[in-house]
Amino acid sequence: MSIKETNDKIAQGVTTGFQKIEDGVVGGYKKIEDGVVGSFTKIEDKFVGKFLTHEGETVAEAKERLAAEQKKREEAAKNE
């Protein structure tokens, strides 16, 4: 086995090891992120449902209405 072949084999081993570590770290982060975002969304939906919906309005409709109202306020503030 030549030095070049040995170096290539070592480089392949290092690259493979790094890729496995990277995949594990990224996968773990994604699971944590999904859990946090999912929990936040549940809390947000409950808050909107309890305090910000109008009579007969769904949570999704309330969120759309609130986003539109916020956009109007931002545009009004920008124009002042």
TAKAVEN-V447076 format. One record per residue. N is the residue number from 1. RES is the residue in one letter. PSI is psi in whole degrees, -180 to 180 (999 if undefined). BURIAL is 1 if it has 24 or more other C-alpha atoms within 12 Angstrom, else 0. Layout:
n:N res:RES psi:PSI burial:BURIAL
n:N res:RES psi:PSI burial:BURIAL
This chain:
n:1 res:M psi:131 burial:0
n:2 res:S psi:169 burial:0
n:3 res:I psi:-40 burial:0
n:4 res:K psi:-44 burial:0
n:5 res:E psi:-41 burial:0
n:6 res:T psi:-45 burial:0
n:7 res:N psi:-42 burial:0
n:8 res:D psi:-41 burial:0
n:9 res:K psi:-42 burial:0
n:10 res:I psi:-45 burial:0
n:11 res:A psi:-41 burial:0
n:12 res:Q psi:-43 burial:0
n:13 res:G psi:-43 burial:0
n:14 res:V psi:-45 burial:0
n:15 res:T psi:-44 burial:0
n:16 res:T psi:-44 burial:0
n:17 res:G psi:-44 burial:0
n:18 res:F psi:-43 burial:0
n:19 res:Q psi:-40 burial:0
n:20 res:K psi:-42 burial:0
n:21 res:I psi:-45 burial:0
n:22 res:E psi:-45 burial:0
n:23 res:D psi:-40 burial:0
n:24 res:G psi:-44 burial:0
n:25 res:V psi:-47 burial:0
n:26 res:V psi:-42 burial:0
n:27 res:G psi:-43 burial:0
n:28 res:G psi:-43 burial:0
n:29 res:Y psi:-45 burial:0
n:30 res:K psi:-40 burial:0
n:31 res:K psi:-44 burial:0
n:32 res:I psi:-45 burial:0
n:33 res:E psi:-45 burial:0
n:34 res:D psi:-41 burial:0
n:35 res:G psi:-44 burial:0
n:36 res:V psi:-47 burial:0
n:37 res:V psi:-41 burial:0
n:38 res:G psi:-43 burial:0
n:39 res:S psi:-43 burial:0
n:40 res:F psi:-44 burial:0
n:41 res:T psi:-40 burial:0
n:42 res:K psi:-45 burial:0
n:43 res:I psi:-44 burial:0
n:44 res:E psi:-45 burial:0
n:45 res:D psi:-41 burial:0
n:46 res:K psi:-42 burial:0
n:47 res:F psi:-48 burial:0
n:48 res:V psi:-44 burial:0
n:49 res:G psi:-37 burial:0
n:50 res:K psi:-39 burial:0
n:51 res:F psi:-20 burial:0
n:52 res:L psi:-3 burial:0
n:53 res:T psi:148 burial:0
n:54 res:H psi:169 burial:0
n:55 res:E psi:123 burial:0
n:56 res:G psi:5 burial:0
n:57 res:E psi:139 burial:0
n:58 res:T psi:168 burial:0
n:59 res:V psi:-42 burial:1
n:60 res:A psi:-42 burial:0
n:61 res:E psi:-39 burial:0
n:62 res:A psi:-41 burial:1
n:63 res:K psi:-42 burial:1
n:64 res:E psi:-45 burial:0
n:65 res:R psi:-45 burial:0
n:66 res:L psi:-39 burial:0
n:67 res:A psi:-41 burial:0
n:68 res:A psi:-42 burial:0
n:69 res:E psi:-41 burial:0
n:70 res:Q psi:-42 burial:0
n:71 res:K psi:-42 burial:0
n:72 res:K psi:-44 burial:0
n:73 res:R psi:-42 burial:0
n:74 res:E psi:-41 burial:0
n:75 res:E psi:-40 burial:0
n:76 res:A psi:-41 burial:0
n:77 res:A psi:-36 burial:0
n:78 res:K psi:-35 burial:0
n:79 res:N psi:-14 burial:0
n:80 res:E psi:999 burial:0
